[in-house]
Amino acid sequence: MTLKPLLALTLMLAVFFVMGCGNQQQPAVSKVNIPAEKLNPYQPLPDIVISENNPLTPEKIELGRMLYFDKRLSKSHEFSCNSCHDLKTYGVDNSPVSTGHKNQTGTRNSPTVYNAAGHIAQFWDGRAMDVEEQAKGPVLNPVEMGMPSEARVVKTLQSMPGYVDAFRKAFPDEPNPITFDNMAKAIGAFERKLITPSRWDEFLNGKETAITDEEKNGFIKFVEVGCVACHNGPYLGGNAFQKLGLINNWPGNEDPGRLLATHNELDEDKFKVASLRNVEKTAPYLHDGSIADLETAVKMMAEYQLDQTLSDEDSKAIVSFLKSLTGKLPEAYIQEPTLPESTPDTPLPEMD
């Protein structure tokens, strides 16, 4: 090859190289800076919520997974924990209130079980101190799963060799491991790993581009309006009780809230502050499921809790931030397991 063609080829390759580099997408650079003091009240989610009273083991977690999905823990064999707290739909059933035994309905919205193990207490009124205690309630509630007694639950579990073996492995130091308390401990152990980190956690851990500038502006507005006063910490809530209608009386509320659990007049109209984790996916909102969409919920909370009137632009900005809290479901962890087979000794379903 002569010098001229070689030079021409070299120049042509150089042009293609420059053009190729110019077409490569450059990493996004954020133009919005969130002051550090606005982030101080927030922390990333933990990997797991531990309990000194209920040490986690693979065997206990696996047993809890089976129990969580087993409809034979209900009197009619029609309802499991997953019926009202569907793990594939972010731990809720997306109904204002859930339907239970004999087609009865409750009076409060079923909150998500995702990340709930880290909350200050369980249920809207905080009447259960942890997920283990909470797991006992619906099983015996005549409106929910309808089991008549703890003894009936134990009899059901003892009737199946698969559960006899699973309880023995989960509680190896106990001579009679199948108890109502151990059922609750196993379910609680399973729920303690239902954690859904999101892009917000990536941002808190230092990845500046994990959330968009629009979402950052929404967070700044969220703090400036005053939402941070209740919705803070790793769960953006779930860590306190607050009066509904703190500044302005909430319209139409007839639920006395935490008063029913504590019988303390100071707790009237108080409810556990909802966690905002996955809030985009857990409609309808409020303790009674009375608010259908997130933007309306944001506007109403601002008005009645903070005495703030939000413009459409402000509420949309806050909702944009809230969507960054939607986490990734742990698909492998929540797969429905193969359940132990019933035997002739297993109590039959009862519809009454």
PyMOL commands that set and color helices and strands:
alter all, ss='L'
color gray80, all
select helices_A, chain A and resi 3-23+36-39+58-69+71-73+81-84+87-89+101-103+116-118+131-140+150-158+161-170+180-191+199-204+208-210+213-225+227-229+259-262+265-267+279-281+294-306+312-323
alter helices_A, ss='H'
color red, helices_A
select strands_A, chain A and resi 241-243+270-272
alter strands_A, ss='S'
color yellow, strands_A
deselect
rebuild
show_as cartoon
